[in-house]
Amino acid sequence: MTALRPERESGAHGYGAGDQGTSYGGQPYGVQGAYGVEGAHGADGAYGDGWYGQAAGPDPYAGGAEDATAQLPPIDEETVALRIPDPPPRTTREEPPPTGGRAARRKAARKRHGRRGGSHKAGDGSTTGRAGDSASEGAPRAPLSRVEARRQARSRKASPAVMASRAIGEVFITTGVLMLLFVTYQLWWTNVRAQAQAGKEASDLQQDWANGERKPGAFEPGQGFALLHIPKLDVVVPIAEGISSKKVLDRGMVGHYAEGALKTAMPGDKSGNFGLAGHRNTHGEPFRYINRLQPGDPIVVETQDKYFVYKTASMLPVTPPSNVSVLDPVPKGSGFTGPGRYITLTTCTPEFTSKYRLIVWGQMVEERPRSKGKPDALVS
């Protein structure tokens, strides 16, 4: 409903036409140009036409009648109240700002940006799509279709060269892991397993001796018949017949040369060379540190009824595997000059290889029955 405009007749609302500047006793409402041409209560009557901009006088703050009329706020036809003017339209490359209320602005915003976040305008004027792809020349980019998305995914696939390099890298990594596992098996697990097998064989051998189930004499290949003690190296290991890797050496035991041309004497023989072989690395490695033996260090062979005590005499640090003369009844290079009761320890050298052989010789100094107790070399 539109309010009625005040009449221009003189004396409206009880004010006379001649009351120029006298209302409320002064000029606040009578001075020309305060709120109209003649004032709000001036010559043209109450609420003169100058309020609505039809005959308004010059604005003291704007400097002219036309400027004052242009700067006056618009009239709200429904409430006849003042309104804050809308902000000036912004200049964009897109459509002009919407006119109207809040609902119209929201509708325009949804039309520009979409309901689920289409292209958005960046601060530098460029636009970005839904997936973050940069648009060209500032134009918004439409969402990709499934076909286009699959096409772009295929284009991002690695080239055959890259795939081949990745495959080669994976092969190298797998090979490295397998080699590491193999080294761990060789250097650690074989020792654990062989030492457990050798310990069980030694325990069974001593139990059989205590029960009288084994007698001195000939032994089957792989059968344990004695114990080797090297006190300086803290070594106690079973001695088995033969030098088979599978049956003897790889089970952590020491093997007796007892076959073919390499057959050697037994400890109980009145003369001869008792030859033994053992691993220096892996599979229990009983002979790993025999290079530390010095002349005079004891080596003891324990059988069912006797102890045979040898003393280290000499060492051959390096010799070819083909040098079998070290097992002769009077071994060459040992320093012995005539028949006697000798012991020979053989193993591989350098460590972790089997290129050469390391030889240690000893000479028997005592044969002691078990009934008399352990020899001094094992007691001290």
ABEGO torsion letter per residue (X at the ends): XBBBBBBABBGBGGBBAABBGABGGBAAAABBGAABAAEAABAAEBGBAAAAGAABBBBAAAGBAAAAAAABBBBBAAAGBBBBBBBBBBBBABBBBBBEBAAAAAAAAAAAAEAAGBBBBBAAGBBBBAAGBBBBGGBBBBBBBAAAAAAAAAAABBBAAAAAAAAAAAAAAAAAAAAAAAAAAAAAAAAAAAAAAAAAAAAAAAAAAAAGABBBEBBBBGBBABBBBBAAAGBBBBBBBEABAAAAAAAGBBBBBABEAABBBBAABABEBBBBBBBABEGGGAAAAAAABBBGBBBBBBBAABBBBBBBABBBABBBAABAAAABABBBGAGBABBBBBBBBBBBOBBGBAABBBBBBBBBABBBBAAAEBBAAAAX
